[in-house]
């Protein structure tokens, strides 16, 4: 969101967080390091503390740890690999006692090493709180990998219950005070798979290329929970800020937290504890392994350690009425499957190590699948079950245009009628907020509601909703949000009691910079805001073209011209940030495509010139992903689209890699395809804090990059696995009532959707632009369908479409994309020998009847061109016009030319 410079940003957070005046060397850096090596790693541990300071793969200089900042991370309370936190109590009742090796550091006691043990120490000096527990730590050579093992013994006379056990996980994700080039060169990002004995942490370089890292269980060390760690704040690193998200820990046991700080929260996994009898010991540990092939090699690297691997198709967000596939790769056979809640999922074996996962027809929400293996390991896979796609979108549209429909025509800011930000916890429209844009119908935090409502009409129009949206556009968007010269204001709500008669709430603190006065709110200098308005016009252009009977206020030409004029106005010199990639600007490409299809050559030429200038600039930059923020995951989408469009292939490839650097795939609905965002709750959420956000708008937008790249290279199925997870993300934000939250809170003390709708809309726009049904030929699992149910027999492949909208299909083995502007693709089939394609078109259930649909066919340079061979088809707008029946299906046949 809004950026006022890194120094100010750090200053803001310094006033909010634990601020420490100076940095201490509590690690004992002055006494040097111990170098340890394995076949796969070179590492350094601090001599006194024996925590890990540096970790590079053999033959490489890229450090997964912030060794270059070790002197700024040497104080008490700053965590490193090799630290340990725990909670225990003697007996089975009473208060938990905390233990933390980083709290008050003392030099540990060095122990003798032995076979495979690279370094060993007793932690008693740095754990004065340990009581009867004796804890030793070993750094190990595990078949050429690096291992970390703790042995916990009970030296007391009574049993001890361990209610929490955590291993802090430090990586070089500190962007503070680094130039963008250094961030790309030095930094990495980590994400967990909270999957018990199959759990792991994956670490990828920010640039998305080079070797990746995985951390897997060593022995009986389940990843039960993933806890955010509190650290002191130093200006040199700015822990817990926009430039340094902070660190987490691998929690083996979490009962003590679940009973206290996390009480009342539904955890990812059932919290547990372990009891140690007098004289007994327990061992826990983790293993560090290199994924030499980079992010695409992570599953193979995990599998090589003997850790079970799961691969879900189409991912882990599953609509009711469909069956997902789950492929398991493990050294031991699966003994049992169960779901929590009970019977929320049904299981069927499709073939060896392949299973069908079918949601209950009445269940909605989070479901945990538990797999028990013969060797005693347990794996959990985390699904999110939504209503069927059309039902989910129907609920969304209804909620937005009823519950979020603001009608107070006496509003002095001119916001009525409109679709405004909503607080689901309060069941009320947010009419005022100190971050004025949230109530001001602009910025991402204020447009989320109306942008989602209007974009929804592109793939699932509703006449009553369109009527309201047209009224909103005529009475609020055109003339209030947007001036008559097509400039877009940053907010139509503002705080200036002397300028307007309005009952500002006395319970709100209006003294922050976020409470703009009228002049600041009415500024037109933020290019990001132009995307939302252009997308709104373009959406109704598409509706007016496909369903002209339900669009009353203006014809399609008016809406398309408004969209075009908004884009061009946003490129003028008085608008800032327009030389950066903009969130959602793939829609600019759609506008250009439609201008060309309509024969509006002059406008298309002007828009092309404006976009080429930006793309040429990006191609000259080493790191072209600029932003309002010091680091961001939003510019890549626009940079990718126009770099690909104009043939800047190096920048195109570099941008795809960048997206893969911050977008993981794991068997968990929350992290799968979840592009990294962690600060936007400050600007658009109800619960304001720095925190890894789950399916914020970055998921849907960055998925556009990966899905487009997959369509250009269908042999790279990794792009599809990650991209489809991202494009499915915005469906999970929509609750049973139809309310769409801005994001899900990942901290284990919360684990719920944010109360505000906030900036949901841009991510949903990504879903509209990218969703479809994709067929891929996977090198291990064979022919797969994402967003459909695939069957194959006798050289004919048939796919029943289950994804939302049903407007786009991509057949990877043929390299052909088919898109329709009306109706719905119910199913399609293709012959593997001739490449002939048959598509079944039908009217969209519950939507207005379209007289015809226009079908567009795209192929890449290496694929054969196609034509529609069905009788009755005719050319229109660079596509094929297909008459639709009011009831029943229409079969469309495509043949190679």
C-alpha positions in Angstrom: 0.0 0.0 0.0 1.2 3.5 0.8 4.9 4.1 1.2 6.5 7.1 2.8 10.1 5.9 2.8 11.9 3.2 4.6 13.3 5.5 7.4 9.9 6.6 8.3 8.5 3.1 8.1 11.1 1.8 10.5 10.4 4.8 12.8 6.8 4.0 12.9 7.4 0.4 13.9 10.1 1.3 16.4 7.4 3.2 18.3 5.2 0.2 18.3 7.6 -2.6 19.1 10.2 -3.4 21.6 13.0 -0.9 20.9 16.5 -1.4 22.1 19.0 1.4 22.2 22.2 -0.6 21.3 23.3 -4.0 20.1 25.1 -6.4 22.4 27.4 -9.4 21.5 25.7 -11.9 23.7 26.5 -14.7 21.2 30.2 -14.3 21.9 31.2 -13.4 18.3 34.5 -12.1 19.5 35.6 -15.6 20.2 35.0 -16.7 16.6 33.4 -19.6 14.8 33.7 -23.3 14.4 33.7 -24.5 10.7 31.8 -27.7 10.1 31.5 -29.4 6.7 29.6 -32.3 5.1 29.5 -33.5 1.6 26.6 -31.2 0.8 27.2 -28.2 3.1 29.7 -25.7 4.5 28.6 -24.2 7.7 29.8 -22.0 10.6 28.6 -22.2 14.2 29.4 -19.6 16.8 32.1 -20.8 19.1 30.5 -19.8 22.4 26.8 -20.4 21.6 27.3 -23.1 19.0 24.3 -21.9 17.1 24.3 -21.9 13.3 25.6 -18.6 11.8 26.3 -19.5 8.1 25.0 -22.3 5.8 26.0 -22.6 2.2 25.7 -25.6 -0.1 29.0 -27.1 -1.1 30.5 -25.4 -4.0 28.2 -22.3 -3.7 28.6 -18.9 -2.0 24.9 -18.3 -1.5 24.2 -18.2 2.3 20.8 -19.2 3.4 21.4 -17.5 6.7 22.0 -13.7 7.4 25.7 -14.2 8.2 26.4 -10.7 6.8 24.2 -9.3 9.5 25.3 -11.6 12.4 26.8 -8.8 14.4 23.3 -7.1 14.3 21.7 -10.4 15.5 24.0 -11.2 18.4 21.8 -10.0 21.3 19.7 -11.9 23.8 16.3 -12.7 22.5 17.5 -13.0 18.9 17.0 -16.5 17.6 19.2 -18.8 15.5 19.2 -22.4 14.3 20.4 -24.4 17.3 18.4 -22.5 19.8 15.5 -24.2 21.6 12.4 -23.1 23.4 10.2 -25.2 25.6 7.6 -25.3 28.3 7.5 -28.0 30.9 5.9 -28.9 34.3 6.6 -31.6 36.8 3.7 -34.0 36.9 0.7 -33.4 34.7 -0.9 -30.4 36.3 0.1 -26.9 37.3 1.6 -23.9 35.5 4.0 -24.4 32.6 7.6 -23.2 33.1 9.3 -21.5 30.1 12.7 -22.4 28.8 14.5 -20.4 26.1 18.2 -20.8 25.1 18.2 -17.3 23.6 16.8 -15.4 26.5 19.9 -14.9 28.6 22.8 -16.3 26.7 25.9 -17.9 28.3 28.6 -19.9 26.6 27.5 -23.5 26.4 29.6 -26.5 27.6 31.5 -28.2 24.8 31.2 -32.0 24.7 33.3 -34.6 22.9 32.3 -35.4 19.4 32.1 -38.9 17.9 31.3 -40.7 14.7 29.1 -38.5 12.6 28.9 -35.8 15.3 30.5 -32.5 14.1 29.9 -30.5 17.3 28.2 -31.1 20.6 27.4 -29.1 23.7 25.4 -29.1 26.9 23.0 -26.2 27.1 22.7 -26.0 30.9 24.6 -22.7 31.2 22.3 -20.9 28.8 19.1 -22.6 30.2 18.9 -21.6 33.9 15.1 -22.3 33.6 15.5 -26.0 32.7 15.0 -27.4 36.2 15.2 -31.2 36.0 15.8 -31.2 32.3 19.3 -31.8 30.9 19.5 -30.8 27.2 22.4 -31.5 24.9 22.7 -30.4 21.2 24.6 -32.1 18.4 25.4 -31.0 14.9 25.5 -34.1 12.7 26.6 -35.4 9.4 23.5 -37.2 8.1 24.5 -39.0 4.9 26.2 -35.8 3.6 23.4 -33.5 4.9 23.6 -31.4 8.0 21.6 -32.6 11.0 20.6 -30.8 14.3 19.6 -33.1 17.2 18.6 -32.4 20.7 18.6 -34.9 23.5 16.3 -34.1 26.5 16.8 -36.0 29.7 14.9 -36.0 33.0 17.4 -35.9 35.9 14.7 -35.3 38.5 12.7 -37.7 40.7 9.3 -37.3 39.1 7.9 -37.4 35.6 8.1 -34.2 33.5 5.6 -33.2 30.8 6.9 -31.3 27.9 4.1 -29.1 26.6 6.0 -27.1 24.1 9.1 -27.7 22.1 10.3 -25.4 19.4 13.3 -25.0 17.1 13.7 -21.4 15.9 14.2 -21.2 12.2 16.4 -18.3 10.9 16.9 -17.5 7.2 18.2 -14.5 5.4 14.9 -12.8 4.8 16.1 -9.4 6.1 15.6 -6.8 3.4 16.2 -3.8 5.7 18.6 -1.2 4.3 19.5 -3.4 1.3 19.3 -2.1 -2.3 17.0 -4.2 -4.4 20.0 -5.8 -6.2 21.4 -7.0 -2.8 18.0 -8.4 -1.8 17.8 -10.4 -5.0 21.4 -11.6 -4.6 21.5 -12.4 -0.9 18.1 -13.1 0.5 15.8 -16.1 0.7 12.2 -16.8 1.8 10.9 -19.8 3.8 7.5 -21.4 4.1 6.3 -24.4 6.2 4.4 -27.5 5.4 2.7 -28.1 8.8 2.3 -31.8 8.0 3.5 -33.6 11.2 6.1 -36.3 10.3 5.8 -35.3 6.6 6.2 -31.6 7.5 9.1 -29.5 6.3 10.3 -26.0 5.7 11.2 -25.0 2.2 13.6 -22.2 1.5 14.0 -20.5 -1.9 16.3 -17.7 -3.0 14.3 -14.5 -3.5 15.4 -14.4 -7.2 13.8 -17.9 -7.7 17.0 -19.4 -9.2 19.8 -21.4 -7.7 19.7 -24.2 -5.2 16.9 -24.3 -2.7 16.9 -25.7 0.8 14.6 -28.1 2.7 14.5 -28.8 6.4 12.9 -32.1 7.3 12.2 -34.2 10.4 15.1 -36.1 11.9 13.6 -39.1 13.6 10.3 -38.6 15.5 10.1 -34.8 15.1 6.7 -33.9 13.7 6.1 -30.3 12.5 3.0 -29.9 14.6 2.7 -26.1 14.6 4.6 -23.1 13.3 4.9 -20.3 15.8 5.9 -16.7 15.2 8.7 -15.5 17.4 9.0 -12.2 19.2 12.4 -10.5 19.0 13.7 -7.1 20.1 13.6 -4.3 17.6 16.9 -2.8 16.3 17.0 -0.2 13.6 19.7 -2.1 11.7 17.3 -4.9 11.0 13.8 -3.7 11.9 12.4 -7.0 13.1 8.6 -7.3 12.4 8.4 -4.6 9.8 7.7 -4.3 6.0 11.4 -5.0 5.4 11.8 -7.9 7.8 8.8 -10.1 8.4 10.3 -11.9 11.4 11.1 -15.5 12.1 9.1 -18.6 13.2 9.9 -21.8 14.9 9.3 -25.5 14.1 7.1 -26.7 17.0 7.2 -30.4 17.8 4.9 -30.0 20.7 2.3 -27.3 21.2 -0.2 -28.3 24.0 1.1 -25.6 26.4 0.4 -22.9 23.9 -2.9 -24.3 22.9 -4.1 -24.2 26.5 -3.1 -20.6 27.0 -2.3 -18.1 24.3 -4.0 -20.1 21.6 -7.0 -21.1 23.6 -10.2 -21.2 21.5 -8.3 -21.3 18.2 -8.7 -24.2 15.8 -5.1 -25.3 15.3 -3.6 -26.8 12.1 -2.8 -30.1 14.0 -4.0 -31.5 17.3 -1.8 -30.1 20.1 0.3 -32.7 21.9 2.8 -33.1 24.7 5.3 -35.7 25.8 6.1 -37.1 29.2 9.6 -38.1 30.3 9.9 -40.4 33.2 12.9 -40.0 35.6 16.1 -41.2 34.0 14.5 -41.3 30.5 15.6 -39.3 27.5 13.9 -38.1 24.2 15.6 -37.1 21.0 14.3 -34.7 18.4 16.0 -33.1 15.4 15.9 -31.7 11.9 17.8 -32.3 8.7 19.0 -29.7 6.2 19.2 -30.9 2.6 20.0 -29.1 -0.7 17.5 -29.1 -3.6 20.2 -28.7 -6.2 17.7 -28.2 -9.0 16.0 -25.3 -7.2 12.4 -24.9 -6.3 11.2 -27.5 -8.8 13.5 -30.0 -7.1 12.1 -29.5 -3.6 9.7 -32.5 -3.6 12.5 -34.7 -4.8 14.9 -33.4 -2.1 12.2 -34.1 0.6 11.6 -37.5 -0.8 15.3 -38.4 -0.8 15.3 -38.0 3.0 12.6 -40.6 3.4 10.0 -38.1 4.3 6.5 -38.8 2.8 5.6 -36.5 -0.1 2.0 -35.7 -1.2 0.9 -34.1 -4.5 -2.6 -32.9 -4.8 -4.6 -32.1 -7.9 -5.9 -29.5 -8.5 -4.5 -28.5 -5.1 -6.1 -28.3 -1.7 -9.0 -25.8 -2.2 -11.7 -28.1 -3.4 -15.3 -27.2 -4.4 -18.1 -29.4 -3.2 -19.4 -31.7 -6.0 -15.9 -32.5 -7.2 -13.2 -35.1 -6.5 -9.6 -34.2 -6.0 -6.7 -36.5 -6.7 -4.0 -37.2 -4.1 -0.7 -38.9 -5.0 1.4 -40.3 -2.2 5.1 -41.2 -2.3 6.4 -42.8 0.9 8.7 -45.6 2.0 5.9 -47.1 4.0 2.4 -48.1 3.1 -0.6 -46.0 4.2 -2.6 -47.8 6.9 -5.5 -45.5 7.4 -7.1 -42.2 6.3 -9.3 -40.0 8.5 -10.6 -36.5 8.4 -11.3 -33.8 10.9 -14.1 -32.9 11.2 -15.2 -36.5 10.9 -16.7 -37.5 7.5 -15.9 -34.0 6.0 -13.9 -36.0 3.4 -14.4 -39.3 1.7 -11.5 -41.4 0.4 -11.2 -43.9 -2.4 -8.2 -45.6 -3.9 -7.9 -44.9 -7.6 -4.7 -46.9 -8.2 -1.5 -47.7 -6.4 -0.5 -44.6 -4.3 -3.3 -42.6 -5.9 -6.5 -41.6 -4.1 -9.7 -39.7 -4.7 -10.6 -37.1 -2.1 -14.3 -36.1 -2.2 -15.8 -33.4 0.1 -19.0 -34.1 1.9 -21.9 -32.4 0.1 -22.8 -30.6 3.3 -19.4 -29.6 4.6 -17.7 -26.3 4.2 -14.4 -24.9 5.6 -11.1 -26.3 6.8 -10.7 -30.1 6.8 -7.6 -32.0 8.0 -6.8 -35.3 6.3 -4.7 -37.6 8.5 -2.7 -40.5 7.0 -1.1 -43.1 9.3 1.7 -45.1 7.8 2.9 -48.6 8.8 6.2 -47.3 10.1 4.4 -45.2 12.7 4.6 -41.8 10.9 1.6 -39.5 10.6 1.0 -37.1 7.8 -1.6 -34.4 7.7 -2.8 -32.7 4.6 -4.9 -29.5 4.9 -7.9 -28.9 2.6 -10.3 -26.1 2.3 -13.8 -27.0 1.1 -15.9 -24.4 -0.7 -19.3 -24.5 -2.2 -19.5 -25.3 -5.9 -17.9 -22.6 -8.0 -21.1 -21.1 -9.4 -22.7 -21.1 -5.9 -19.7 -19.5 -4.3 -19.7 -16.7 -6.9 -23.5 -16.3 -6.6 -23.2 -15.9 -2.8 -20.4 -13.4 -3.3 -22.3 -11.2 -5.8 -25.5 -11.3 -3.6 -23.6 -10.3 -0.4 -21.7 -7.5 -2.1 -24.8 -6.0 -3.7 -27.0 -6.3 -0.6 -25.1 -6.3 2.7 -22.3 -4.1 1.4 -24.6 -1.8 -0.7 -24.4 1.7 0.8 -27.5 3.8 0.1 -27.2 6.9 2.4 -27.7 9.6 -0.2 -27.2 12.3 2.4 -23.6 11.2 2.8 -21.5 14.4 2.4 -18.7 12.5 0.6 -20.9 11.4 -2.2 -20.4 7.7 -1.6 -24.0 6.5 -2.3 -24.9 4.3 -3.9 -21.9 2.1 -3.8 -20.4 -1.2 -2.6 -18.2 -0.4 0.4 -15.8 -2.1 2.7 -17.5 -4.4 5.2 -16.8 -5.5 8.8 -18.2 -9.0 9.0 -17.5 -9.3 12.7 -19.6 -6.2 13.4 -22.0 -7.0 10.5 -21.7 -3.4 9.3 -20.4 -1.3 6.4 -17.2 0.5 7.3 -18.3 4.1 6.8 -15.2 5.6 8.6 -11.7 4.5 9.5 -8.6 6.4 10.3 -7.0 4.8 7.2 -9.4 6.9 5.2 -9.1 5.0 1.9 -10.8 2.0 3.5 -14.0 4.0 3.7 -13.1 6.1 0.7 -13.7 3.7 -2.3 -10.1 3.9 -3.6 -6.7 2.4 -3.0 -6.8 -1.4 -2.8 -8.2 -1.3 0.8 -11.2 0.7 -0.4 -12.0 -0.7 -3.8 -11.9 -4.4 -2.8 -15.7 -4.7 -2.5 -16.8 -2.9 -5.7 -14.0 -4.3 -7.8 -14.9 -7.9 -6.8 -18.6 -7.2 -7.5 -18.0 -5.8 -11.0 -15.3 -8.3 -12.0 -17.6 -11.2 -11.0 -20.0 -10.1 -13.8 -17.4 -11.0 -16.4 -17.7 -14.8 -15.7 -21.1 -15.0 -13.9 -23.4 -12.0 -14.7 -26.5 -11.2 -12.8 -29.0 -8.7 -14.2 -30.0 -7.2 -10.8 -26.3 -6.8 -9.8 -25.4 -5.3 -13.1 -28.2 -2.7 -12.7 -26.8 -1.6 -9.3 -23.3 -1.5 -10.6 -24.4 0.7 -13.5 -26.0 3.1 -11.0 -22.8 3.1 -8.9 -20.7 3.9 -11.9 -22.9 6.7 -13.1 -23.5 8.3 -9.7 -20.3 7.7 -7.8 -17.4 6.3 -9.8 -17.7 8.7 -12.8 -17.6 12.1 -11.3 -16.7 11.4 -7.7 -14.0 8.7 -7.5 -12.9 9.7 -11.0 -12.9 13.3 -12.3 -14.2 14.3 -15.7 -10.7 14.3 -17.2 -10.3 10.6 -16.1 -8.1 11.2 -13.1 -8.7 8.9 -10.1 -8.7 10.2 -6.6 -6.9 8.4 -3.8 -10.0 8.5 -1.5 -13.4 10.2 -1.5 -13.6 10.0 2.3 -11.3 12.2 4.3 -10.8 13.7 7.7 -11.3 17.5 7.8 -14.0 18.5 10.2 -13.8 22.1 9.2 -14.5 21.3 5.6 -17.5 18.9 5.9 -20.5 18.4 8.2 -20.0 14.8 9.3 -20.2 13.0 12.6 -16.6 11.7 12.8 -16.3 9.1 15.5 -14.6 10.4 18.7 -13.4 6.9 19.5 -11.1 6.9 16.5 -7.6 8.4 16.6 -7.5 10.8 13.6 -4.0 12.1 14.2 -2.1 9.6 12.1 -0.8 10.3 8.6 -3.4 7.9 7.3 -6.2 10.3 8.1 -5.8 12.4 5.0 -7.5 15.8 4.7 -9.5 16.6 1.6 -6.6 17.8 -0.5 -4.5 14.7 0.2 -7.5 12.4 -0.3 -8.4 14.0 -3.6 -4.9 13.7 -5.0 -4.8 11.9 -8.3 -1.1 10.8 -8.3 -1.3 7.1 -7.5 -1.2 5.0 -10.6 -2.4 1.8 -8.8 -5.8 3.4 -8.4 -6.3 3.7 -12.1 -6.2 -0.1 -12.5 -9.3 -0.6 -10.4 -11.4 1.9 -12.3 -10.2 0.7 -15.7 -11.1 -2.9 -14.6 -14.6 -1.8 -13.5 -15.3 -0.3 -16.9 -13.8 -3.2 -18.8 -15.9 -5.7 -16.9 -19.1 -4.0 -17.9 -17.8 -3.7 -21.4 -17.5 -7.4 -21.5 -21.0 -7.8 -20.1 -22.5 -5.3 -22.5 -20.9 -7.2 -25.4 -22.0 -10.7 -24.3 -25.3 -9.8 -22.6 -26.4 -6.5 -24.1 -30.0 -6.9 -22.9 -29.0 -6.4 -19.2 -26.8 -3.4 -19.6 -29.0 -0.3 -19.8 -27.1 2.9 -19.0 -24.5 2.8 -21.8 -23.4 0.7 -24.7 -20.3 -1.4 -24.9 -18.4 1.4 -26.7 -18.8 3.8 -23.9 -17.5 1.3 -21.3 -14.5 0.3 -23.5 -13.7 4.0 -24.1 -13.9 4.7 -20.4 -11.5 1.9 -19.7 -9.1 3.0 -22.3 -9.2 6.6 -21.3 -8.6 5.7 -17.7 -5.5 3.8 -18.6 -4.0 6.6 -20.7 -4.8 9.2 -18.0 -2.9 7.0 -15.5 0.2 7.2 -17.7 0.4 11.0 -17.6 3.3 12.8 -15.9 1.3 14.0 -12.9 0.6 10.4 -11.8 3.2 8.7 -9.8 4.3 5.0 -9.9 3.1 4.6 -13.5 6.6 3.4 -14.5 6.2 0.4 -12.2 4.3 -2.8 -12.6 0.8 -2.3 -11.2 -1.4 -4.7 -9.3 -4.0 -6.1 -11.7 -2.7 -4.5 -14.8 -3.2 -7.7 -16.8 -6.5 -6.0 -17.4 -4.7 -3.3 -19.4 -3.7 -6.1 -21.7 -7.3 -7.3 -21.9 -8.4 -3.8 -22.8 -5.7 -3.6 -25.5 -6.9 -6.9 -26.9 -10.5 -5.8 -27.0 -9.6 -2.5 -28.6 -7.8 -4.5 -31.4 -10.7 -6.9 -31.8 -13.1 -4.0 -32.1 -11.0 -2.4 -34.8 -10.2 0.7 -32.7 -6.7 0.9 -34.2 -5.9 4.4 -33.1 -6.6 3.8 -29.4 -4.9 0.4 -29.6 -1.8 2.1 -31.1 -1.7 4.7 -28.4 -2.0 2.2 -25.6 0.6 0.0 -27.2 3.1 2.8 -27.3 2.5 3.7 -23.7 3.1 0.1 -22.6 6.1 -0.5 -24.8 7.9 2.4 -23.2 7.5 0.9 -19.8 8.5 -2.6 -20.9 11.6 -1.3 -22.6 12.6 0.5 -19.3 12.1 -2.7 -17.3 14.2 -4.7 -19.7 17.1 -2.3 -19.0 16.8 -2.8 -15.2 18.4 -5.5 -13.2 15.5 -5.6 -10.7 12.5 -4.1 -12.4 9.9 -4.9 -9.7 9.6 -1.5 -8.1 6.8 -0.6 -5.7 5.6 1.8 -3.1 7.2 -0.5 -0.6 10.9 -1.4 -0.1 10.2 -4.9 -1.2 7.1 -6.2 -2.8 5.4 -9.0 -4.7 3.1 -6.9 -6.8 5.1 -5.4 -9.7 6.0 -8.7 -11.2 2.5 -9.3 -12.8 2.7 -6.1 -14.9 6.4 -6.5 -15.7 5.7 -10.1 -16.9 2.7 -9.3 -19.0 4.2 -6.5 -21.1 7.7 -8.0 -21.2 6.2 -11.2 -22.7 3.9 -9.1 -25.0 6.8 -7.2 -26.5 9.2 -10.1 -26.6 11.6 -9.1 -23.9 12.4 -12.7 -23.2 15.1 -12.3 -20.6 13.0 -10.1 -18.4 10.0 -12.4 -18.9 12.0 -15.4 -17.7 13.5 -13.5 -14.8 10.1 -12.4 -13.7 8.7 -15.9 -13.7 11.6 -17.0 -11.5 11.0 -14.0 -9.2 7.4 -15.1 -8.6 8.5 -18.7 -8.0 10.9 -17.3 -5.4 8.1 -16.1 -3.1 5.2 -18.4 -4.1 5.4 -22.0 -2.6 3.6 -25.2 -3.3 3.0 -27.5 -0.3 0.1 -29.8 0.7 -1.7 -27.1 2.6 -4.5 -24.9 1.2 -3.2 -21.9 3.0 0.4 -21.9 1.7 -0.1 -23.6 -1.7 0.2 -20.9 -4.3 0.2 -18.2 -1.6 2.3 -15.4 -2.9 4.2 -13.7 0.0 2.4 -10.8 1.6 2.9 -9.9 5.2 2.3 -6.1 5.8 -1.0 -5.2 4.1 -3.2 -5.9 7.1 -1.6 -2.7 8.4 -3.2 -0.9 5.5 -6.4 -2.8 4.7 -7.2 -5.3 7.5 -9.1 -5.1 10.7 -6.5 -6.9 12.8 -3.4 -4.7 12.0 -0.1 -6.4 12.4 2.9 -7.7 10.4 2.2 -11.3 9.7 2.4 -13.9 6.9 -1.0 -13.4 5.2 -2.8 -16.4 3.7 -4.4 -15.7 0.3 -4.1 -12.0 0.3 -4.6 -10.6 -3.2 -1.0 -11.5 -4.2 -2.1 -15.1 -4.7 -4.6 -14.4 -7.5 -2.5 -11.8 -9.2 0.8 -13.7 -9.2 -1.0 -16.8 -10.4 -1.6 -14.9 -13.7 2.2 -14.9 -14.3 2.6 -18.6 -13.7 -0.5 -19.8 -15.6 0.5 -17.7 -18.6 4.0 -19.1 -18.4 2.6 -22.6 -18.3 0.5 -22.0 -21.3 3.7 -21.0 -23.1 5.6 -24.0 -21.8 3.1 -26.8 -20.9 5.9 -29.2 -20.2 6.7 -27.2 -17.0 3.9 -28.6 -14.8 5.4 -27.0 -11.7 4.2 -23.7 -13.0 0.6 -25.1 -13.1 0.8 -26.7 -9.7 1.8 -23.4 -8.1 -0.3 -21.1 -10.3 -3.5 -23.0 -9.9 -3.1 -23.0 -6.2 -2.9 -19.2 -6.4 -5.8 -18.7 -8.7 -7.9 -20.9 -6.4 -7.0 -18.9 -3.3 -9.6 -16.1 -3.7 -12.4 -18.8 -3.5 -11.4 -19.7 0.0 -11.8 -16.1 1.2 -15.5 -16.3 0.5 -17.5 -17.6 3.5 -20.8 -19.5 3.5 -22.8 -16.2 3.6 -20.9 -14.8 0.6 -18.6 -12.3 2.5 -15.1 -12.2 1.2 -12.3 -11.5 3.7 -9.1 -9.7 2.7 -6.9 -12.5 4.0 -6.5 -15.3 6.6 -4.3 -14.7 9.7 -1.6 -17.3 9.9 -0.3 -16.7 13.4 -1.3 -19.7 15.6 -3.0 -17.5 18.2 -5.6 -16.4 15.6 -5.9 -18.7 12.5 -9.0 -17.0 11.2 -10.2 -14.8 8.3 -9.8 -11.0 8.9 -13.0 -9.2 9.7 -12.7 -6.6 6.9 -13.3 -7.2 3.2 -10.5 -4.7 2.7 -8.4 -5.2 -0.4 -9.9 -8.6 -1.5 -11.0 -7.3 -4.9 -7.6 -7.3 -6.8 -7.1 -11.0 -6.0 -10.5 -11.8 -7.2 -9.8 -9.9 -10.4 -6.8 -12.3 -10.8 -9.2 -15.2 -10.4 -11.5 -13.8 -13.1 -8.6 -13.3 -15.5 -6.7 -16.5 -14.8 -9.2 -19.2 -13.8 -10.0 -22.0 -16.2 -9.6 -25.7 -16.7 -6.1 -26.8 -17.5 -5.0 -30.2 -18.8 -1.3 -31.2 -18.3 0.9 -34.2 -18.9 2.8 -34.7 -15.7 6.1 -36.6 -16.0 5.3 -38.7 -13.0 1.6 -38.8 -12.6 0.4 -38.7 -16.2 -2.5 -36.8 -17.6 -4.1 -34.5 -15.1 -6.9 -32.0 -15.1 -7.0 -28.9 -12.9 -10.5 -27.6 -12.6 -12.1 -30.6 -14.2 -12.6 -34.4 -14.0 -10.6 -36.2 -16.7 -11.2 -39.6 -18.2 -9.2 -41.2 -21.0 -9.9 -44.2 -23.2 -9.2 -45.3 -26.8 -7.2 -42.2 -27.7 -10.0 -39.9 -26.6 -9.6 -37.6 -23.5 -12.7 -36.2 -22.0 -12.9 -33.5 -19.3 -15.9 -32.4 -17.3 -15.4 -28.8 -16.2 -15.7 -28.1 -12.5 -13.9 -24.8 -12.1 -15.6 -21.4 -11.6 -17.0 -19.6 -14.6 -16.3 -22.2 -17.2 -15.0 -19.6 -19.6 -11.4 -20.9 -20.4 -9.8 -24.2 -21.1 -6.2 -25.0 -21.9 -5.1 -28.4 -23.4 -1.5 -28.7 -22.6 -0.6 -31.6 -24.9 -2.1 -29.7 -27.8 -0.9 -26.2 -26.7 -4.3 -24.7 -27.4 -6.3 -22.2 -25.3 -10.0 -21.7 -25.9 -11.9 -18.8 -24.2 -15.6 -17.8 -24.5 -17.2 -14.5 -23.5 -20.7 -15.9 -22.7 -22.4 -19.1 -21.6 -20.2 -21.8 -20.1 -18.0 -24.6 -21.2 -19.6 -27.7 -19.7 -17.1 -30.2 -21.0 -14.6 -30.8 -23.8 -12.7 -33.7 -25.3 -9.8 -34.2 -27.7 -8.4 -36.9 -29.8 -4.7 -37.7 -29.0 -3.9 -38.6 -32.6 -5.6 -36.0 -34.8 -5.8 -33.2 -32.2 -9.4 -32.6 -33.0 -11.3 -30.9 -30.1 -15.0 -31.0 -29.3 -16.4 -28.4 -26.8 -19.8 -28.5 -25.2 -21.2 -25.0 -24.7 -24.2 -24.3 -22.6 -26.0 -21.4 -20.9 -24.5 -20.5 -17.5 -26.9 -21.8 -14.8 -28.8 -19.0 -13.0 -27.4 -16.3 -15.4 -29.1 -14.4 -18.2 -29.5 -16.2 -21.5 -26.9 -15.3 -24.1 -27.9 -15.4 -27.8 -24.4 -16.3 -28.8 -20.9 -16.8 -27.5 -17.7 -15.6 -29.1 -14.9 -18.3 -29.0 -11.3 -17.3 -29.2 -8.6 -19.8 -30.0 -4.9 -19.3 -29.2 -1.9 -21.5 -29.8 1.7 -20.9 -29.1 4.4 -20.8 -31.9 5.2 -24.5 -31.6 1.5 -25.7 -31.9 -0.8 -26.1 -34.8 -3.4 -23.5 -35.5 -7.1 -24.3 -35.1 -10.4 -23.4 -36.7 -14.0 -23.9 -35.7 -15.5 -26.4 -38.2 -19.0 -26.5 -36.8 -21.8 -25.3 -39.1 -23.4 -22.0 -38.0 -20.2 -20.6 -36.7 -19.1 -17.2 -38.2 -16.2 -14.9 -37.7 -16.5 -12.0 -35.2 -14.0 -9.9 -33.3 -11.0 -12.1 -34.2 -12.9 -15.1 -33.0 -15.9 -17.4 -33.8 -19.5 -16.5 -33.1 -21.4 -19.6 -31.8 -25.2 -19.3 -31.5 -26.4 -20.7 -28.2 -29.6 -22.5 -27.4 -31.9 -21.2 -24.7 -31.9 -24.7 -23.3 -29.6 -27.6 -24.0 -26.0 -27.9 -25.2 -24.2 -26.7 -28.3 -21.4 -28.8 -29.7 -18.4 -26.9 -31.1 -15.8 -28.8 -33.1 -12.3 -27.5 -33.6 -9.9 -28.9 -36.2 -6.3 -28.2 -37.0 -5.6 -26.1 -40.0 
